[in-house]
Amino acid sequence: MRVRPLLPLWLALPVAVAGGAVLDLAFPDVGIWPLAFVGTAMTLVTLIGRSAWGAVAVGAVFAATFYLLHIDWITRYLGVVPWFALAGVETALNAAGAIIITLSYRWLPRVLPGSWARVIALPALVAAAWTAREQFVGSWPYTGFPWARLGMSQSDGPLAELASWLGVSGLSFVMVFFVAAVIEAVRLRAWRRARLVAPGAIAAVLLVLVPQFPTTDAGTMRVGAVQGNGPSGYFDRREPYDVFRAQLAATQPLVGQDLDLLLWPEGGVDADPINNTSIADALDDLSTEVGAPLLVNAATERGDKVYNTSMLWEAGAENPLALHDKTHPVPMGEYVPDRWFFEALAPDLIGLIQREYTPGTNPPFFDVNGVGVGLAICFDVIYDDVIWDGARDGAQVYMFQTNNADFRGTDENLQQLGFARMRAIETGRTVVNISTVGTSQVIAPDGSVIDGLAADTAGSLLVDVPLRTGLTPAVVVGPAVQWLLGWSALPVLAVLGLVVRRRTKAAPPTEDGAAGV
């Protein structure tokens, strides 16, 4: 017998809409982290007992509400078409993923109907289905869009330290498991049976008390980081080298200081120093002036390909000393996949994207005079493989270079900073997150802010940045955790579906001739 929906569809739809809005409030710039649990609960109760098409309906309205609010910063310059397009894709994928959550609620209780299964096995399967959906949305189509993973909402929450053990996907799993377990406990009126409630309550307390995995102090590195606040937006009016000049001007207070590294943001050099000798000479002069190597970024052309490139540069050396090209250029932002198709749909918008950045294959890591520096360029901060690869290569600190100029006045840069804070906690490393226009911050390994620059201001930071060695469990076993706590939902559901089907066929007919299931 199919479980009846917990909420009728006429009520489930507005609850799902409200759930999407509540979940958005858990992320910056509002950032009320407990609302992530509330929003998750609101969408789960709408899926219990639903048909597949009913799950698609409530999953779609939940996702549409959430994404239209969460990524409205896209409209800052490009208008509503890209906003609706991206939100529409994410809505469709999340709506399809809602089916596996509904099937979890439908099938597992029929195979394992006991109370313990309801408060442990069922929440675990629901959490795995949610996490699998997050991982799929974060990897497809093209490179995916893992911008809104549930665990990323918790940079200020008491569970953030779990990310150092389980990674962001593992944290998402734990959050959904907790919410789903509470829902089942309420449905079973478990408060009447202490033996069902006590273990869960104890586990919840222990999870809150789990400390961040410790990494080892490895000294400090004196970093100067510069936010030039130049005209670096796609549609900003500017003359050639204006962004470069703004960065130079904001760097002047660091001249004469004792530096180990000077860090500039993504696009801080608005010309290709590999092919432009005047810019290359200017970088040599700057390195000499500050007495330190530079970590800069520019669009570079090598052969017939263009890359978004971070470069290590030092006067007197054969420059650049090292290169890292952005691993995951942004589809429809930094390149156009299947351009012929999308140009036919929106030729004016697609025509604005003239550069076609090529994905990089070189490691996100530089050795800066014996100090391992992990790298992530702008949106690469949301991709686990980039962050984990840097740590495994020996990163003792992270330098994140970004350009938020196209999203001035929105909460995009604050969302990205929240993700950077989660990366600091996850890896146990300091993160220096520098933007062309802000907000820029130096984030300690525990996620606290050491120093920062407000948005829309030119300035520089000079910080003795803590270095760390040692890998957290999240980095060591992160891929395995994603398979175990996420993708495992799919084979488990397949087995459950087969068992339910066989039991249905084998069940004796009832008095009206139907199978007794």
VOTI-540117 format. One record per residue (C-alpha): x, z, y. Coordinates in pm, whole numbers, plus 50000, padded with zeros to 5 digits. Layout:
! residues N
XZY ...
***
This chain:
! residues 517
500005000050000 501344990650340 501805018850588 499475015250883 501115010851223 501825043251401 500455027651720 497845000051751 499274968151894 497404971652224 499205004852278 502534995352116 503154966952360 503054987952681 505035015652509 507694989852419 507764977652780 508225013352903 510885019352637 512954990152764 512765002953120 513685038353013 516685026152813 518005006953113 518025039253315 520495053953064 523165029153179 524925028953518 524275028453798 521485053653725 523245065953412 520885093153286 522365093652934 519575113752756 517155085452836 518965064052578 517445086352309 514015084852472 514065047052505 515215043352144 512415066052023 509835046252218 510825013552057 511115027851704 507605042351705 506235008351804 507864992451496 506675016651229 504075000051005 504124966851188 503864932851024 506804909451070 505094890851355 503974923551507 507584935351502 508644903251675 506034909051945 506914945052028 510634938351981 510404909552227 508644928652503 511054957952462 514124935452479 512754913752762 512034944152978 515414959552906 517524928452965 515664916053271 516374949553433 519814955053288 521394921853385 519524913953705 522954912853872 523224877053745 520804866454018 523194877254295 524394841654348 523044820154070 519324827454101 516724833053834 517434804553591 520644819053434 519044853753444 515994842653249 518114821053019 520444849052911 517694875052897 515614850252698 518324844652438 518914882152403 515174888052378 514774862652099 517694876651898 516564912751941 512984903751852 514154887351529 516314917851458 513284940351499 511984926351170 514744943050967 513964976351132 510274972551046 511144962850686 513284994150661 510235015150750 508064995250511 510214993150199 512405024050172 509545049550155 507935029049877 511125030849669 512215065949773 509055084449879 510435120049882 510755141550193 514545142250183 514665104550166 512335102950465 514555124650686 517965112250564 517925078750381 515265062450599 516905071650932 520245059850794 518805026050701 516995022451034 520225031351218 522185006251011 519584979251083 519784986651458 523584986051448 523634953451253 521374938251516 523734949951791 526714935051610 524974901851555 523844899251918 527394908352021 528954879751827 526464850551836 525794825451981 529264814452081 531094847452141 527914867852182 527054892852453 527824928752342 527124941852693 524264965152606 525254983952293 523515017452276 526745037052237 528065023252566 525425043352752 527095076352663 530235077452876 528875108953045 527135122952736 528205150252493 528495125552205 531025102852377 533925119052188 532465105551862 533565070951977 537175081051907 536215086851544 533615059951477 533925034651760 531075023351982 529115008351693 529445040851501 528175059951802 525165036651822 524485043951454 524615081651506 522275080051805 519645059151625 519965080451311 519265111851514 516235096651687 514825082251364 515335115551184 513485134351457 510615109451438 510335113951060 510565151651091 507635151051333 505645127651109 506235151050813 505555182051024 508915194050902 508885224451129 506725240150857 509585235850607 512805251350730 514815236150446 514175201650594 514845210950955 517835234350925 520415209350791 519525183951059 519685209551337 523075221951217 524385186251190 523205178251544 525005208651684 528175199951494 528115164151625 527915176551983 530875199651917 533105173051756 536175170251981 537855137952079 540495127351827 543825138651972 546525113952065 550105123452148 551555127652497 554255101252560 555125108452922 553945089553230 554275055853397 554065052353775 551605024453844 550655009154175 547274991454154 545924970154439 542344960954531 542694934654803 538954929554873 539654892854943 537124864354932 537364860554553 533734852454473 532784818554335 530804810254648 532924829254904 534194809255200 537954808655192 541064788855259 543774783554997 545764815254924 543304838155109 542894860554803 546664861554752 547184871255115 544574898855091 546354912954786 549704911554965 548324929755266 546794957455055 550084961054865 552124969755175 551585007655153 553305006654811 556484990554944 559275016154935 557505037354674 559025044154335 557095021454094 557305012753727 554684985253753 552564968354019 549104957953893 546844932054056 543314922753945 541884892053775 542184862354009 544414881754247 546644851054262 544434821754362 546994795454263 548904787853944 552394803453971 553534784853660 553054751553838 553304762154203 556864770154305 555924785154642 553634810654475 556264817254208 558854823954480 556414846854661 555894867054343 559654869554295 559954882454652 557164907454597 558754920654278 562024924954465 560284941854757 558494967954542 561364971154298 559164967453991 557694941353759 554254927253841 551214923653620 549154896353785 546424871953689 545624835953778 544064804653638 546914785653473 547174750053350 549354743053048 549194708152910 545634695952933 544124730952902 543214757653156 543434794853084 542474827553250 545934842753228 547544876553281 551294874253345 554194898453346 556484888253631 559844902053745 562344890054001 565484875453850 563894868153515 562684836153354 559054839953456 556534846653339 558104871853104 554904873352897 551444857452894 548044868552777 545124844452802 541584857752807 540384859652448 536674854852511 535974833052817 532384837652929 530024810152807 528184794153101 530514812553339 534064802253253 533284773153027 530234753952908 529834750752533 527984719152432 528084707952794 526264675352719 523204695052605 523064720652885 523794695353158 520694676653045 518664708653093 520114721053424 522554695653569 522874712253912 523724746553772 526044734053500 527754711553754 528904742753943 531084752853646 533914728153686 536694746653508 536714748553130 538754778853029 540264777552681 540144809052464 543514825852432 545234833252102 548184854052228 547994891852182 546454914652450 549684934152483 552804934852702 556004954552658 556874966553009 560384980752993 559644998952670 556085009652755 553284993352555 550504980352782 547184969352633 545214943052823 541634931752873 540554906053131 537134913253283 534344910053024 536874912152738 536484949852781 533254947652579 534864931352274 536184955652014 538774931751872 540604928552206 540794966152258 541724974651900 544364947351880 546084961152188 546204996152042 547504984051705 550214964051880 551484996052040 549585000952366 550275034652528 548045026552826 545484999852911 545384977353217 541994960953271 541964933153532 538594921953663 536944902953945 533484915954035 533164895854358 530294874754228 528264906554176 528834925054503 526044949254581 524834951954220 525404976953941 527454952353732 530784967753827 529515002953753 528254992153412 531664977153342 533365009253456 531195028753214 532415006152935 536025011353049 535515048953032 534185045852678 537285025652585 539525053252721 537725078852504 537575055952202 541335048752203 542645081052355 544435060852621 544485060353001 542745029953147 543695014853483 540704993353575 541504972753884 539064949154055 539474924054334 536624940254528 535894972754342 534984996354211 538505003654076 539485035153886 542245051753688 540535067953391 542195095553186 542205094952803 539285119552801 537175096853023 537595116753344 538485098253665 542005104353797 541745082954109 539755053754241 538845029654518 535295023754638 533734989354633 534214965454925 537334982355055 540944970955055 543394996554928 545955006954671 546415034254414 549695050754319 549295071754006 551565087253746 549545074053457 549555094853135 550835076252829 549675082752474 550745072952123 548915075851792 545865056551677 542375070951671 540225066451358 538025042751559 540945018751595 542235023151239 538965019751050 536735004151315 535994971651127 535214990950809 532875014051000 531044983851139 530524970050790 529555003550639 527245015550917 525924981851028 526094951450804 525394972950494 521734973350602 521304937250490 522244940750120 520404973950100 517254957850239 517634928749998 517754952749703 514794972849834 512794940949880 513464930449522 512474964549386 509244965049587 508414929649474 508954937849108 506924969749131 504144950749300 504054924849021 504214951548751 501544973948902 498234974148715 495284958748898 492864981649076 489134980849024 488724952949281 491384932049103 494214937649349 497584950949242 497804988549278 500674991549522 
***
